[in-house]
Amino acid sequence: MPIRGTSPQEEPTMADVLDKTGARTDEAADVITGARERIDALDDRIIGLVQERMAVSKVIQEARIESGGRRVNLSREMEILAHFRDALGKPGTSLAMTLLELCRGRV
């Protein structure tokens, strides 16, 4: 994807890179660009893991419902919330809630 102000055939200028990263030096821009590439790769892995978790959760929900149980097990969800909170602090609870909402898909 080209940087703003460049065509796909043009290499971005250092000014373009500095503007995009917010850095004030070439060295900082290089560090930021590399770190952002790493974050993008990590985000892709996280998304893949969330999708995998959603699929596994669906299997669990289907088995629970087929056996006469409820789709959601609130005590298990409380364990997950506590696990994320213990590992990541208060924001971990919000992250866990979002994850649980994604995994509660309708069966």
C-alpha positions as CSV (number, residue, x, y, z in Angstrom):
1,M,0.0,0.0,0.0
2,P,1.6,3.3,-1.0
3,I,2.1,6.0,1.5
4,R,0.0,9.1,1.0
5,G,1.4,11.4,-1.7
6,T,3.0,8.6,-3.7
7,S,1.9,6.5,-6.6
8,P,2.2,2.7,-6.4
9,Q,5.3,3.0,-8.7
10,E,7.1,5.6,-6.6
11,E,9.2,4.8,-3.6
12,P,8.1,6.9,-0.6
13,T,10.4,9.7,0.2
14,M,11.9,10.0,3.7
15,A,9.6,13.0,4.3
16,D,6.6,10.8,3.5
17,V,7.8,8.1,6.0
18,L,8.6,10.7,8.7
19,D,5.1,12.3,8.2
20,K,3.4,8.9,8.4
21,T,5.2,7.7,11.5
22,G,5.3,11.0,13.3
23,A,9.0,10.5,13.9
24,R,11.5,13.4,13.8
25,T,14.5,11.4,12.7
26,D,15.2,8.8,10.0
27,E,16.3,6.4,12.7
28,A,13.1,6.7,14.7
29,A,11.0,6.4,11.5
30,D,12.8,3.1,10.8
31,V,12.2,1.8,14.3
32,I,8.5,2.8,14.1
33,T,8.0,1.3,10.7
34,G,9.6,-2.0,11.7
35,A,7.6,-2.1,15.0
36,R,4.4,-1.4,13.2
37,E,5.0,-4.2,10.7
38,R,5.5,-6.5,13.7
39,I,2.2,-5.2,15.3
40,D,0.4,-5.8,12.1
41,A,1.7,-9.4,12.0
42,L,0.7,-9.9,15.7
43,D,-2.8,-8.5,15.0
44,D,-3.2,-11.0,12.2
45,R,-2.3,-13.8,14.6
46,I,-4.6,-12.5,17.3
47,I,-7.5,-12.3,14.8
48,G,-6.8,-15.9,13.7
49,L,-6.7,-17.1,17.3
50,V,-10.0,-15.3,18.1
51,Q,-11.6,-16.9,15.0
52,E,-10.3,-20.3,16.2
53,R,-11.6,-19.6,19.7
54,M,-15.0,-18.7,18.3
55,A,-15.1,-22.1,16.4
56,V,-14.2,-24.1,19.5
57,S,-16.8,-22.1,21.6
58,K,-19.4,-23.0,19.0
59,V,-18.6,-26.7,19.4
60,I,-19.0,-26.4,23.2
61,Q,-22.3,-24.5,22.9
62,E,-23.7,-27.1,20.5
63,A,-22.7,-30.0,22.8
64,R,-24.2,-28.2,25.8
65,I,-27.5,-27.4,24.1
66,E,-27.8,-30.9,22.6
67,S,-27.4,-32.3,26.1
68,G,-30.2,-30.1,27.4
69,G,-28.1,-27.4,28.9
70,R,-27.9,-23.7,28.3
71,R,-25.9,-22.0,25.5
72,V,-23.9,-19.9,28.0
73,N,-22.3,-21.1,31.2
74,L,-22.1,-18.0,33.4
75,S,-19.8,-19.5,36.0
76,R,-17.3,-20.4,33.3
77,E,-17.5,-16.9,31.9
78,M,-16.7,-15.5,35.4
79,E,-13.6,-17.7,35.5
80,I,-12.5,-16.2,32.1
81,L,-13.1,-12.7,33.2
82,A,-11.1,-13.2,36.4
83,H,-8.3,-14.8,34.4
84,F,-8.0,-11.9,32.0
85,R,-8.3,-9.4,34.9
86,D,-5.5,-11.1,36.8
87,A,-3.3,-11.3,33.8
88,L,-3.9,-7.8,32.3
89,G,-5.5,-5.7,35.0
90,K,-8.8,-3.9,34.7
91,P,-8.6,-3.4,30.9
92,G,-8.3,-7.2,30.7
93,T,-11.9,-7.5,31.9
94,S,-13.1,-5.4,29.0
95,L,-11.1,-7.4,26.6
96,A,-12.5,-10.7,28.0
97,M,-16.1,-9.3,27.8
98,T,-15.5,-8.5,24.1
99,L,-14.0,-11.9,23.5
100,L,-17.0,-13.6,25.2
101,E,-19.5,-11.6,23.2
102,L,-17.7,-12.6,20.0
103,C,-17.8,-16.3,21.1
104,R,-21.4,-16.3,22.2
105,G,-22.6,-16.5,18.6
106,R,-26.0,-17.9,18.0
107,V,-26.0,-21.7,17.5
